Amino acid sequence: LRTNGERHGFDDLVLGRVEGAVDDVVLQRNDGVPAYNLAVGVDDALQGVTQVVRGDDLASSTPRQLHLQHLLGLPRPAYAHVPLVVGPDGQRLAKRHGAVTLDDLVARGISDGQVVALLGRSLGLERDAGSAAEVAVGFSFDRLPREPWRFDPEVDLSR
């Protein structure tokens, strides 16, 4: 889809005002599968999604999605692009690099309460939360760290 360099902006709940040029957009991959930017916009609209929370590494693709939503007459959800979680080496945690699953934590003897406290700290809560409900009540986009959260299992899981 040719876009002629149109620009779209949005008010992100974490990043503030974000604007970007929309380059030409691929609508369908070579294997016939709809491309990501088209698929997520349509999928969100069909599911009635009103708020999208995802990693800040995807903020630059949002103007493309807004452009497609506009062309298709789809509603525009609110967006919040949060800082990534990175490992001790500063690299993004992923399945192939340093990710820690709940099963891994259980195998290490980490309790549910310790996991909840760790999640609260990653969200910028000032004190350890005692429950997931306390994390939810204390959550605010305004409190989120603006830099990637460095997760070191050897340090963070020993608290």
Contacts in CASP RR format, 6 or more apart in sequence:
PFRMAT RR
TARGET T0000
AUTHOR 0000-0000-0000
METHOD contacts of the structure
MODEL  1
LRTNGERHGFDDLVLGRVEGAVDDVVLQRNDGVPAYNLAVGVDDALQGVT
QVVRGDDLASSTPRQLHLQHLLGLPRPAYAHVPLVVGPDGQRLAKRHGAV
TLDDLVARGISDGQVVALLGRSLGLERDAGSAAEVAVGFSFDRLPREPWR
FDPEVDLSR
1 24 0 8 1.000
1 25 0 8 1.000
1 26 0 8 1.000
1 27 0 8 1.000
1 68 0 8 1.000
2 24 0 8 1.000
3 22 0 8 1.000
3 23 0 8 1.000
3 24 0 8 1.000
3 25 0 8 1.000
3 67 0 8 1.000
5 21 0 8 1.000
5 22 0 8 1.000
5 23 0 8 1.000
6 21 0 8 1.000
6 22 0 8 1.000
6 67 0 8 1.000
7 19 0 8 1.000
7 20 0 8 1.000
7 21 0 8 1.000
7 22 0 8 1.000
7 63 0 8 1.000
8 19 0 8 1.000
8 20 0 8 1.000
8 22 0 8 1.000
8 62 0 8 1.000
8 63 0 8 1.000
8 66 0 8 1.000
8 67 0 8 1.000
8 70 0 8 1.000
9 17 0 8 1.000
9 18 0 8 1.000
9 19 0 8 1.000
9 20 0 8 1.000
9 63 0 8 1.000
9 66 0 8 1.000
10 17 0 8 1.000
10 18 0 8 1.000
10 62 0 8 1.000
10 63 0 8 1.000
10 66 0 8 1.000
10 76 0 8 1.000
10 79 0 8 1.000
11 17 0 8 1.000
11 18 0 8 1.000
12 18 0 8 1.000
12 59 0 8 1.000
12 79 0 8 1.000
12 80 0 8 1.000
12 81 0 8 1.000
13 51 0 8 1.000
13 78 0 8 1.000
13 79 0 8 1.000
13 80 0 8 1.000
13 141 0 8 1.000
14 56 0 8 1.000
14 80 0 8 1.000
14 81 0 8 1.000
14 82 0 8 1.000
14 83 0 8 1.000
14 141 0 8 1.000
14 144 0 8 1.000
14 146 0 8 1.000
15 56 0 8 1.000
15 59 0 8 1.000
15 81 0 8 1.000
18 59 0 8 1.000
18 62 0 8 1.000
18 63 0 8 1.000
18 81 0 8 1.000
19 63 0 8 1.000
20 60 0 8 1.000
20 63 0 8 1.000
21 63 0 8 1.000
22 63 0 8 1.000
22 64 0 8 1.000
22 67 0 8 1.000
23 64 0 8 1.000
25 35 0 8 1.000
25 37 0 8 1.000
25 38 0 8 1.000
25 64 0 8 1.000
25 67 0 8 1.000
25 68 0 8 1.000
26 35 0 8 1.000
26 37 0 8 1.000
27 34 0 8 1.000
27 35 0 8 1.000
27 38 0 8 1.000
28 34 0 8 1.000
28 35 0 8 1.000
28 38 0 8 1.000
29 35 0 8 1.000
33 39 0 8 1.000
34 42 0 8 1.000
36 61 0 8 1.000
37 61 0 8 1.000
37 64 0 8 1.000
37 65 0 8 1.000
37 68 0 8 1.000
38 68 0 8 1.000
40 65 0 8 1.000
41 65 0 8 1.000
41 68 0 8 1.000
41 69 0 8 1.000
41 74 0 8 1.000
42 72 0 8 1.000
42 74 0 8 1.000
43 49 0 8 1.000
44 52 0 8 1.000
44 74 0 8 1.000
44 77 0 8 1.000
45 69 0 8 1.000
45 72 0 8 1.000
45 74 0 8 1.000
45 75 0 8 1.000
48 75 0 8 1.000
49 77 0 8 1.000
50 75 0 8 1.000
50 77 0 8 1.000
50 78 0 8 1.000
51 77 0 8 1.000
51 78 0 8 1.000
51 79 0 8 1.000
51 80 0 8 1.000
52 77 0 8 1.000
52 78 0 8 1.000
52 79 0 8 1.000
52 80 0 8 1.000
53 79 0 8 1.000
53 80 0 8 1.000
53 81 0 8 1.000
53 82 0 8 1.000
54 79 0 8 1.000
54 80 0 8 1.000
54 81 0 8 1.000
54 82 0 8 1.000
55 81 0 8 1.000
55 82 0 8 1.000
55 83 0 8 1.000
55 84 0 8 1.000
56 81 0 8 1.000
56 82 0 8 1.000
56 83 0 8 1.000
56 84 0 8 1.000
57 84 0 8 1.000
57 92 0 8 1.000
58 81 0 8 1.000
59 79 0 8 1.000
59 81 0 8 1.000
62 79 0 8 1.000
62 81 0 8 1.000
66 76 0 8 1.000
68 74 0 8 1.000
69 75 0 8 1.000
69 76 0 8 1.000
70 76 0 8 1.000
80 141 0 8 1.000
82 144 0 8 1.000
83 144 0 8 1.000
83 145 0 8 1.000
83 146 0 8 1.000
83 147 0 8 1.000
83 148 0 8 1.000
83 149 0 8 1.000
84 92 0 8 1.000
84 93 0 8 1.000
84 148 0 8 1.000
84 149 0 8 1.000
85 92 0 8 1.000
85 93 0 8 1.000
85 122 0 8 1.000
85 148 0 8 1.000
85 149 0 8 1.000
85 151 0 8 1.000
86 92 0 8 1.000
86 93 0 8 1.000
86 148 0 8 1.000
86 149 0 8 1.000
86 150 0 8 1.000
86 151 0 8 1.000
87 93 0 8 1.000
87 98 0 8 1.000
87 150 0 8 1.000
87 151 0 8 1.000
87 152 0 8 1.000
88 150 0 8 1.000
88 151 0 8 1.000
88 152 0 8 1.000
88 154 0 8 1.000
88 155 0 8 1.000
90 148 0 8 1.000
90 150 0 8 1.000
91 97 0 8 1.000
92 148 0 8 1.000
93 99 0 8 1.000
93 100 0 8 1.000
93 151 0 8 1.000
100 151 0 8 1.000
100 153 0 8 1.000
102 115 0 8 1.000
105 114 0 8 1.000
105 115 0 8 1.000
105 157 0 8 1.000
108 153 0 8 1.000
108 157 0 8 1.000
110 157 0 8 1.000
113 130 0 8 1.000
113 131 0 8 1.000
114 157 0 8 1.000
114 159 0 8 1.000
116 129 0 8 1.000
116 130 0 8 1.000
116 131 0 8 1.000
116 132 0 8 1.000
116 134 0 8 1.000
116 135 0 8 1.000
117 128 0 8 1.000
117 129 0 8 1.000
117 130 0 8 1.000
117 159 0 8 1.000
118 156 0 8 1.000
118 157 0 8 1.000
118 159 0 8 1.000
119 129 0 8 1.000
119 132 0 8 1.000
119 135 0 8 1.000
120 128 0 8 1.000
120 129 0 8 1.000
120 135 0 8 1.000
121 128 0 8 1.000
121 156 0 8 1.000
122 145 0 8 1.000
122 149 0 8 1.000
122 151 0 8 1.000
123 135 0 8 1.000
123 139 0 8 1.000
123 143 0 8 1.000
123 144 0 8 1.000
124 143 0 8 1.000
124 144 0 8 1.000
124 145 0 8 1.000
125 135 0 8 1.000
125 138 0 8 1.000
125 139 0 8 1.000
125 143 0 8 1.000
129 135 0 8 1.000
129 138 0 8 1.000
END
